Amino acid sequence: MRKIIAAKDFIASGTSYLKGDEIKTNNYDAIVKLNEQGLIEPLDYKDLVLIKRELDNPEIFKKEEE
């Protein structure tokens, strides 16, 4: 999965992130909201679709990485 990097300093779900930090979450809706608000480095539609597929079927993507 593409790394999700903070574009600004912010707090989400009680966790503080600084610009450049990697955000580790398995919540697709949270990723979309952060992207819409401009809090993470911009993700285009293709990136969001790939992230959604990977979160929905993690076992398929783990086999490909090995």
SULCORNOR-V414024 format. One line per field, one symbol per residue. phi: phi as a letter, one per 30 degrees, with the letter a starting at -180 (. if undefined). psi: psi as a letter, one per 30 degrees, with the letter a starting at -180 (. if undefined). Layout:
phi->???
psi->???
This chain:
phi->.ddccdcbdabbhicdbcejddccbccddddddddddidbeeccedddddddddddbddddddddd
psi->kkkjkkflklkkhgkkklkfkkjjlgjeeeeeeeeefgflkkkleeeeeeeeeeeeieeefeeef.
